[in-house]
Structures are given as structure tokens and as C-alpha cells.
Amino acid sequence: MADYVIVGAGSAGCVLAGRLSEDPDVSVLLLEAGGPDTAPEIHVPAMFPIMFKSGLDWDLTGDEEPGLGNRRLYLPRGRMIGGCSSINAMIYLRGNRADYDEWAANGAHGWSYDEVLPYYKRGEDNERGESEYHGVGGPQSVSDSRSMHPLVDLMIDAAVAAGIPANDDLTGATQDGVGRFQVTQKGGFRCSTADAYVHPVIDRPNLEVRDSVYVERIVFDGNRAVGVELVSRGRRETVRAEREVIVSAGAYQSPVLLMLSGIGLREELEPFGIEVREELPVGRNLQDHAMANLNYISKVPALFGIFTPENFELLHTEGRGPLTSNLPEAGAFFRSSADQPAPDLQFHFSPSLFYDEGLTPPHDHGYVFGPVLVKPAARGKVSLRTPMTDSKPCVLSNFLTTEEDRAAFVHGTRVALEVAAQSVLQDVMKEPFSVPASDSEEDILAWGRKNCQPVYHPTSTCAMGAVVDPELRVYGIEGLRVVDASVMPTITRSNTHGPTMMIAEKAADMILGRAPLPAATTAAV
């Protein structure tokens, strides 16, 4: 029994557990289906692809994608304390002012850019220091790369030469431009939300963290959520929530738990014999960022063959070296047309080959970058595969199924080809490894259908305005909230880890009945 039972110890759940347990008058129980985050590879930044399809990964597989020649996409999800913050590429971004102002304009009151910026700043301990856009003293360490691979500098120079302006702070006043990412690292090691918000306070008497427990259903008393039914090491038990059940299982699993508990669309639940408690469009509106990387083999050293005893020694004794690289060390944001109100395309610049959805290890030195659709028009869905609680969900992303997305993808690929053609990269390029046959629309789309993949940023399946209200309470149900990336009405124009932490920071104040932080006053960009 606890006042607050949080389902899912990932990017949002760990933030919530840390913040809610600051109040000594409440008790918090954090439940995680995966195991502890003790494996060494979790903490070494450059090793994150090694965790793909391991026991640290839920290893989901999507449905046949009609826009990608019916390919099925690999969908990694962190299976440990820290969730995806323990398996991701550690990129710290926020998206664009327009993302949040759009949320607020469409009914998500309290979620405008100026209203959420203080929560970003509250969570940060940014090594660049405090400023209008950055905070210090928060739980989450945000740092510059300790790797600073010279190939990344060349890719940035090539992007500038191709007409993308330099931008040394992609979470500052302006998002457009090219520059190095900041990362959620501390001393060269990964700093997950578990590292930031849970492990430092694990001895609080009002906080309990349980791993390896699988929550099967939400338990109700009338119309109120009063607990969860779970299985722990083969034993089924019911845990009571005196105040609220908070679902933070992510954009794939949060809707699954709601649907298994009778919250969803009648047409999807009744065929499985699930009684409908509240009919809401749970699982609809799925959005993710589609990406395809151009791969080039280089003449100069990249991050190939870096897992040496010497480099591990360098990491552990000095917190630097190639093992501190998060791989995509830099990026760019730009627009597919002049009438776009904000960037709708992104690059990730990585000094390492990355192909076959990251499932085949690099075979040589190389570098990659390519278009990411950060303002997709396509909408997918998450649905039940079976009524069994441990079944993996059906996931349809619908990449490249709309004319708008295909046009933006073609434009982004052409810009990538232009960047690759700059002399600063031509001088170090040995040969192309995976690129379109030409810059024609036909060849680009053919290449994209074979190489497009998610950037592992699923959102919006329990969206504000459709499934939850702006306080993140599930419509029609008492004592139940969803707090994770699934509540975003629309996906942010950037990697979603930072926004997910912000959502949980803000939700903690809502749940505890605190007044919201004073809104910022920033210049529109």
C-alpha cells in the first residue's frame, strides 16, 4: 500500500518518484517490470547499441508498414530501472517553442512554452551554468560531450558550408541551425533518470522501488482507480493506492495497460472480451520521428574498434575518451520549405556507421547523418495483440504514408546529399556505403522505404485532450493519471527524452497540489 503507485520506472516514472517523495507526508511505490540497472554497459555511453535485443530491451516489433514496403520495424525499449533513459543516446533537447504553444492553443492549458520552460530549468544541472534558458542545481546532469570526435566537427563544418547556420545552443533562444548536442551524462558516464532522481534518494523512508514486477491491470472501486494487480516472481498480488495510480509505462505500454483495464475503444476491446469501463481513443494518434541515415566509409578514424582495455581505463580513471561518445554527438534543425513555422527536419551527426536499424555492428570506420522527420503528418496506433497481459502490442507507425512526409523526406535527403558533397567531407570520404542511387525523388523514396526507421520517440497515444485532461487525469476515471510521453498532444520537434522529464516535473506539482512555477518571459523565436 502507498499513497501513490507509479507504474513504470522510466524517463517519467523515476522523475515522479523522486519529486513526489520529497514530501515526507506521502508514500510512493515505484514499480518496474524490468530488472535493476546494474549492468556495466548501461553506464558506458558508447555501448547503448550493444543493449539492443538483449535482456535489457523489451525488443518490440512493429506491424507491417505500408509506406515502407511492408517492412516490420524494430522498436527497442529499456527493460530496467531507468527505462529508456538507461538505453537511449542521451541527447538533451526540448523541441521548439511552437510545439508547446500549439499544445496550449489547442486546449492543453498550462503547457505553453513559457509555462513549461521553468520546469526544464528546475530539473537541470547544466554544466554551462544558469541562464535564461538553462538551470543549475537540479537532479538531472546535463553536460557537453567528453568525446568531441573530430569527424563530428567536419560534419558540422560541411553543414555550415551547405547553408545551415551554426548554432551553439540547440536548446536556447533559437532551434534552427547546426551544433553539438548536450547530453544527459555526468563525468563522462550516462546519467539516467534513475541515476538523477531515484538512486540518490533511495533511502527515503517514504519511497519504495520494486523491480521485476509486472503490472497486469488497474484495480477499481466503482469509478475510482484504487490500486494495481501485479505478478512478482510468479506470485500475483494486489497493491493499493490510497490517493492515485499513475501510469508511466511509455507510449506503447501505457495504452496497453489502460486497454487491458477496460479503458479504450469499444471496437477494439470487446472482441477480446474486455468490458469497457470508459470509452476513449487510447492507443490512437501514435507519432514518432522517422529517420534514414546516409552511411559513408571514411579514410580517417571513427568510433570503430574503440572497446579496448585502454579506452575503458581512460573512461573509468578520467571520464573521457571515445567511450564517452553518445554516437550522435551533434545535429541540425532546418525547414523543408520557407512556409514552415519551425524546423520540421533534423540531422544526427555520428562518427560511426549505423545501418540495419543499428542491429548489425559497424564493419569499418565511417560516419552517418540523414533526414529525421520531426513534425510528421502521419499518425499510427498501438493496439492489443491478444487479451493476455504479457503479449507484445501491435504497433503501426505509418512512416512515409502521407504526401507531406514524403515531400519533407525527399527535401531532407537532398540537403544531406548536399552536405556530404562539401569538400571538407569529400576529403575524408573513402566511399559511400548506404546512400540513394541519385537525388531523384524516385531513388530517394526507394532508398527510404528500405532504410527508414524510428528514432525511438513514440508519443501521443494517451494524448491530452483525447485521453487525459491538461492535469493528466484520465477522462471519466477518478484517481488515475498518465504521466509520460504518451500524453503529448503532438510530438515535439526534437528527441523526446528532455520533454518527457519536463512533463513529469510539471506533473509532480499538479499531483501534490502545488502552485505552478511562475511562467518565463522569453522572446518569441
C-alpha positions in Angstrom: 0.0 0.0 0.0 1.2 3.5 -0.8 -0.4 6.9 -1.4 0.9 7.0 -5.0 1.6 3.9 -7.0 3.7 4.6 -10.1 3.7 2.0 -12.9 7.0 2.2 -14.8 10.4 3.4 -13.6 11.5 5.0 -16.9 12.2 8.6 -18.0 9.0 9.9 -16.4 8.4 7.4 -13.6 11.8 8.0 -11.9 11.3 11.8 -12.1 7.9 11.4 -10.5 9.1 9.1 -7.7 11.9 11.5 -6.8 9.8 14.6 -6.8 6.7 13.1 -5.1 8.8 11.5 -2.3 10.2 14.9 -1.5 7.0 15.4 0.5 7.5 13.4 3.7 3.8 13.2 4.3 3.2 10.9 1.3 4.3 7.4 0.5 5.4 6.4 -3.0 5.7 3.0 -4.6 7.6 2.8 -7.9 7.0 -0.4 -9.9 9.2 -1.6 -12.8 8.8 -4.7 -14.9 12.4 -4.8 -15.8 15.3 -5.5 -13.6 17.9 -3.4 -11.8 20.2 -1.0 -13.8 23.4 -2.7 -12.6 24.8 -4.0 -15.9 28.0 -2.2 -16.8 27.0 -1.5 -20.4 24.1 0.7 -19.2 26.5 3.3 -17.9 29.1 3.4 -20.7 27.6 5.9 -23.3 29.0 4.4 -26.5 27.7 0.9 -25.6 24.0 1.7 -25.9 23.5 -0.1 -29.3 25.0 -3.2 -27.6 21.9 -3.4 -25.5 19.6 -3.7 -28.5 17.9 -7.1 -28.5 19.4 -8.1 -25.2 17.8 -8.9 -21.9 17.8 -5.1 -21.2 15.5 -4.5 -24.1 11.8 -5.2 -24.5 12.6 -5.8 -28.2 9.2 -5.0 -29.7 8.5 -5.5 -33.4 6.1 -3.3 -35.3 3.4 -4.4 -37.7 3.9 -4.3 -41.5 4.4 -0.7 -42.6 2.5 0.1 -45.8 4.8 3.1 -46.5 7.9 1.0 -46.2 7.2 -1.9 -48.4 5.5 -3.8 -45.6 8.7 -4.0 -43.5 8.4 -4.5 -39.8 10.3 -2.1 -37.6 12.5 -2.8 -34.6 11.3 -0.9 -31.6 13.7 -1.0 -28.7 12.5 -0.1 -25.2 14.6 -0.1 -22.0 13.9 -3.1 -19.8 15.4 -2.0 -16.5 15.2 0.7 -13.8 15.6 4.0 -15.7 13.7 2.6 -18.7 14.6 4.2 -22.0 16.7 6.8 -20.2 19.1 3.8 -19.5 19.2 2.7 -23.1 18.9 5.9 -25.2 21.5 8.1 -26.9 21.4 10.6 -24.0 20.6 13.6 -26.3 19.1 16.5 -24.3 16.8 18.7 -26.3 13.4 20.4 -25.9 11.9 20.9 -29.3 10.6 24.2 -30.4 8.5 27.0 -28.7 5.9 26.3 -31.4 5.3 22.8 -30.1 4.2 23.9 -26.7 2.3 26.9 -27.8 0.4 24.7 -30.2 -0.5 22.4 -27.3 -1.8 25.3 -25.3 -3.7 26.8 -28.2 -5.5 23.5 -28.7 -6.7 23.2 -25.2 -3.7 22.0 -23.1 -3.9 24.9 -20.8 -0.7 25.5 -18.8 1.6 23.8 -21.3 2.8 26.8 -23.4 6.5 27.3 -23.9 6.9 30.0 -21.3 4.9 27.9 -18.8 7.0 24.7 -19.3 10.4 26.3 -19.5 10.7 26.8 -15.7 10.2 23.0 -15.3 13.0 22.3 -17.7 15.3 24.6 -15.8 14.2 23.2 -12.4 15.2 19.7 -13.5 18.6 20.7 -15.0 22.1 20.8 -13.5 23.6 22.2 -16.7 27.4 22.5 -16.7 27.2 25.6 -18.9 25.7 27.4 -15.9 22.5 29.3 -15.3 20.9 31.5 -17.9 17.6 32.5 -19.4 17.3 29.0 -20.9 19.3 26.8 -18.6 19.2 25.8 -14.9 21.7 24.6 -12.4 21.2 22.6 -9.2 18.5 20.3 -10.4 18.8 16.5 -10.2 19.5 15.9 -13.9 23.1 16.4 -15.0 23.3 17.9 -18.5 26.8 18.2 -20.0 28.7 18.8 -23.1 30.3 15.8 -24.8 33.6 14.5 -23.4 34.3 12.8 -26.7 34.3 15.7 -29.2 35.2 13.5 -32.1 36.9 15.5 -34.9 34.8 13.8 -37.6 31.8 15.5 -36.0 33.4 18.8 -36.4 33.9 18.1 -40.1 30.2 17.3 -40.5 29.2 20.5 -38.7 31.6 22.5 -41.0 30.1 20.7 -44.0 26.5 21.6 -42.9 27.5 25.3 -42.5 29.2 25.2 -45.9 25.9 23.9 -47.3 24.0 26.8 -45.8 22.8 25.7 -42.4 23.7 28.4 -39.8 25.9 27.5 -36.8 24.1 27.3 -33.5 26.0 26.5 -30.3 22.9 26.1 -28.2 20.1 24.0 -29.7 18.0 24.4 -26.5 18.5 28.1 -26.4 16.7 31.0 -28.0 16.7 29.5 -31.5 16.4 25.9 -32.6 17.3 26.4 -36.3 20.9 25.6 -37.1 23.7 23.1 -36.6 25.8 22.4 -33.5 26.8 19.9 -30.9 24.2 18.3 -28.6 24.3 18.4 -24.9 23.9 15.0 -23.2 22.5 13.5 -20.0 25.9 12.5 -18.7 27.9 13.1 -15.6 31.7 12.8 -15.6 31.6 11.0 -18.9 29.1 8.3 -17.8 25.3 8.0 -18.6 23.1 9.9 -16.1 19.7 8.2 -16.5 16.6 9.5 -14.6 17.2 6.6 -12.2 20.8 8.0 -11.6 19.4 11.5 -11.2 16.2 11.2 -9.3 16.0 7.8 -7.6 19.3 6.4 -6.6 20.4 9.5 -4.6 17.2 9.3 -2.5 16.7 5.5 -2.4 17.0 5.6 1.5 13.9 7.9 1.9 11.6 6.0 4.3 8.5 7.1 2.2 9.9 5.7 -1.1 9.9 2.0 -2.2 11.2 0.8 -5.5 10.4 -2.7 -6.7 11.8 -4.1 -9.9 10.9 -7.3 -11.8 7.2 -6.8 -11.1 4.7 -6.9 -14.0 1.5 -4.9 -13.6 -1.3 -6.6 -15.3 -4.3 -4.4 -14.6 -5.6 -1.4 -12.8 -7.9 -2.2 -9.9 -11.1 -0.1 -9.5 -13.6 0.5 -6.8 -16.6 1.8 -8.7 -15.3 4.5 -10.9 -12.1 5.1 -9.0 -8.7 3.5 -9.5 -7.6 2.1 -6.1 -4.6 0.0 -7.0 -2.9 -2.4 -9.4 -2.8 -6.2 -9.8 0.7 -7.4 -10.5 2.8 -10.5 -10.8 6.1 -10.7 -8.9 8.4 -13.7 -9.3 5.4 -15.9 -10.1 3.1 -14.6 -7.4 0.1 -12.5 -8.1 -0.8 -9.7 -5.7 -2.9 -6.5 -5.5 -1.2 -3.3 -4.3 -3.5 -0.5 -3.1 -3.1 3.2 -4.0 -4.6 5.4 -1.3 -4.5 8.5 -3.5 -3.7 7.8 -7.1 -2.4 5.3 -9.6 0.0 6.9 -12.0 0.7 5.1 -15.3 4.2 5.9 -16.6 4.9 2.9 -18.8 5.6 4.7 -22.0 3.8 5.4 -25.2 3.5 1.7 -26.1 2.8 0.1 -22.7 0.7 2.8 -21.0 -2.1 2.4 -23.6 -1.9 -1.3 -23.3 -2.4 -1.2 -19.5 -5.3 1.1 -19.9 -6.9 -1.1 -22.6 -6.4 -4.3 -20.5 -8.1 -2.4 -17.7 -11.2 -1.6 -19.8 -10.3 2.0 -20.9 -10.2 2.2 -24.7 -12.3 2.0 -27.8 -15.2 -0.4 -27.7 -14.5 -1.7 -31.2 -11.0 -2.8 -30.0 -11.8 -4.1 -26.5 -15.0 -6.1 -27.0 -13.6 -8.6 -29.5 -11.1 -9.7 -26.7 -13.9 -10.0 -24.2 -12.7 -6.9 -22.2 -15.6 -5.0 -20.6 -15.4 -1.3 -21.5 -15.2 0.9 -18.4 -14.6 4.2 -20.2 -14.6 4.6 -24.0 -11.6 6.7 -25.0 -9.3 6.7 -28.1 -6.5 5.0 -26.2 -3.6 3.9 -28.5 -4.6 6.2 -31.3 -2.6 9.2 -32.5 0.8 7.5 -32.3 3.6 9.8 -33.5 7.3 9.0 -33.9 10.2 10.5 -35.8 11.1 8.7 -38.9 14.8 8.6 -39.8 17.1 7.3 -42.6 20.9 7.5 -42.3 23.3 8.1 -45.2 26.4 6.0 -44.3 29.9 6.8 -45.6 33.1 4.8 -45.0 35.9 7.2 -44.0 39.6 7.4 -44.6 40.1 8.7 -41.1 39.5 7.0 -37.8 35.9 7.0 -36.4 34.4 5.1 -33.5 35.3 1.6 -34.9 37.1 -0.8 -32.6 37.0 1.5 -29.6 36.2 -1.2 -27.0 39.7 -1.6 -25.8 41.2 -2.0 -22.3 43.0 1.3 -22.8 39.8 3.2 -23.5 37.9 1.6 -20.6 40.7 2.6 -18.4 40.6 6.2 -19.7 36.8 6.3 -19.1 37.0 4.9 -15.6 40.0 6.9 -14.4 39.5 10.3 -16.2 35.9 10.2 -17.5 36.9 10.9 -21.1 37.8 9.2 -24.3 35.8 7.6 -27.2 33.7 5.5 -24.8 32.1 8.7 -23.6 30.6 9.3 -27.0 26.8 9.1 -27.3 27.5 8.4 -31.1 25.2 11.2 -32.5 27.3 13.9 -30.9 25.8 16.8 -33.0 22.8 17.7 -35.0 21.0 20.2 -37.2 17.4 21.5 -37.4 16.1 23.1 -40.6 13.0 23.5 -42.6 11.7 21.7 -45.7 10.2 25.0 -47.1 10.1 28.6 -46.2 6.5 28.5 -45.1 7.2 26.0 -42.3 6.7 27.9 -39.0 9.5 26.0 -37.3 12.0 23.3 -38.2 10.5 20.1 -39.5 13.7 18.3 -40.3 16.7 17.2 -38.2 20.1 15.5 -38.7 22.0 13.4 -36.2 25.8 13.5 -36.9 27.5 10.4 -35.7 31.2 9.3 -36.2 30.2 5.7 -36.6 28.4 3.7 -39.2 24.8 3.0 -38.2 22.7 0.8 -40.5 20.2 -2.1 -40.4 18.4 -0.2 -37.6 21.6 -0.4 -35.5 21.3 -4.2 -35.3 24.4 -5.0 -37.4 27.7 -3.9 -35.8 29.8 -1.4 -37.8 32.3 -3.2 -40.0 34.6 -0.2 -40.7 35.4 3.4 -39.9 32.7 5.8 -41.1 30.1 8.5 -40.4 26.4 9.0 -40.8 23.7 11.5 -41.0 20.3 11.8 -42.7 16.8 13.2 -42.6 14.6 12.9 -39.5 11.0 14.0 -39.8 10.4 15.9 -36.6 7.0 17.2 -37.5 5.3 14.2 -39.1 1.9 14.3 -40.6 1.4 10.6 -40.3 -0.5 9.1 -37.3 -0.1 5.5 -36.2 -1.7 3.4 -33.5 -0.9 1.0 -30.7 -3.4 -1.8 -30.1 -3.8 -5.1 -28.3 -2.4 -8.2 -30.0 -4.2 -10.6 -27.5 -6.0 -10.1 -24.2 -3.1 -11.8 -22.5 -1.3 -9.3 -20.3 2.2 -10.2 -21.3 1.6 -10.1 -25.1 3.6 -7.6 -27.0 1.4 -4.9 -28.6 0.6 -4.2 -32.2 2.4 -1.0 -33.3 1.8 0.7 -36.6 3.9 3.9 -37.2 2.7 4.7 -40.7 6.0 6.2 -41.8 6.1 7.8 -45.3 2.4 7.3 -45.8 1.5 10.9 -46.3 2.4 13.2 -49.2 3.6 15.8 -46.7 6.0 13.4 -45.0 7.4 12.1 -48.3 8.0 15.6 -49.6 9.8 16.6 -46.4 11.8 13.4 -46.5 12.9 14.0 -50.1 13.9 17.5 -49.3 15.9 16.4 -46.2 17.7 13.7 -48.1 18.7 16.2 -50.8 20.1 18.5 -48.2 22.0 15.6 -46.7 23.5 14.8 -50.1 24.5 18.4 -50.4 26.2 18.4 -47.0 28.0 15.2 -48.0 29.2 16.8 -51.2 31.1 19.6 -49.4 34.9 19.4 -49.8 35.5 19.1 -46.1 33.8 15.7 -46.1 34.8 14.7 -49.6 38.4 14.9 -48.4 37.8 12.2 -45.7 35.3 10.1 -47.5 36.5 6.7 -48.8 33.3 5.5 -50.4 29.5 5.7 -49.9 28.1 2.6 -48.1 24.4 3.3 -48.0 23.0 6.2 -49.9 20.3 6.8 -52.5 21.2 5.9 -56.1 20.6 9.6 -57.1 18.9 12.7 -55.9 15.7 12.0 -57.8 12.5 11.7 -55.9 12.1 8.1 -57.1 15.5 6.9 -56.0 15.3 8.8 -52.6 11.9 7.2 -51.8 13.1 3.8 -52.8 16.1 4.1 -50.6 13.9 5.5 -47.8 11.5 2.6 -47.9 14.4 0.2 -47.3 16.2 2.2 -44.7 13.7 4.3 -42.8 13.4 3.5 -39.1 12.1 5.1 -35.9 14.3 7.3 -33.7 12.6 5.5 -30.8 10.5 8.5 -29.8 6.9 7.2 -29.6 4.4 9.7 -28.2 0.8 10.8 -28.1 -1.1 7.5 -27.6 -2.9 8.9 -24.4 -2.9 12.5 -25.5 -4.1 15.5 -23.6 -7.5 16.5 -25.0 -8.3 12.9 -26.1 -7.5 10.5 -23.2 -6.3 12.8 -20.4 -7.1 16.4 -19.4 -4.4 19.1 -19.0 -3.8 17.8 -15.4 -3.1 14.4 -17.0 -6.1 12.8 -15.3 -7.8 10.1 -17.4 -11.2 11.3 -18.5 -14.1 9.7 -16.7 -12.0 8.0 -14.1 -11.0 9.2 -10.6 -7.6 8.6 -9.1 -5.9 7.7 -12.3 -3.3 9.7 -14.3 -0.9 9.1 -17.2 2.5 10.8 -17.0 4.9 10.0 -19.8 5.4 10.8 -23.5 2.1 9.3 -24.4 0.3 12.5 -23.1 1.8 14.8 -25.7 -0.9 16.1 -28.0 1.6 16.2 -30.8 5.3 15.1 -30.8 8.0 17.7 -30.1 10.3 18.8 -32.9 13.3 17.0 -31.3 14.4 14.0 -29.3 11.7 13.4 -26.7 13.7 12.4 -23.5 14.0 16.0 -22.3 10.3 16.8 -22.9 9.3 13.6 -21.1 11.3 14.6 -18.0 9.7 18.1 -18.1 6.2 16.5 -18.2 7.0 14.5 -15.1 8.5 17.6 -13.3 5.3 19.6 -14.0 3.0 16.7 -13.2 4.6 16.3 -9.8 3.4 19.8 -8.8 -0.1 19.1 -10.2 -0.3 15.8 -8.2 0.9 17.4 -4.9 -1.4 20.4 -5.4 1.4 22.9 -5.6 1.1 26.2 -7.5 2.7 26.0 -10.9 6.1 27.6 -11.2 5.9 31.2 -12.5 5.9 31.4 -16.3 9.1 32.6 -18.0 9.1 35.7 -20.2 11.1 34.9 -23.3 11.3 36.5 -26.7 9.5 34.7 -29.4 11.7 32.9 -32.0 
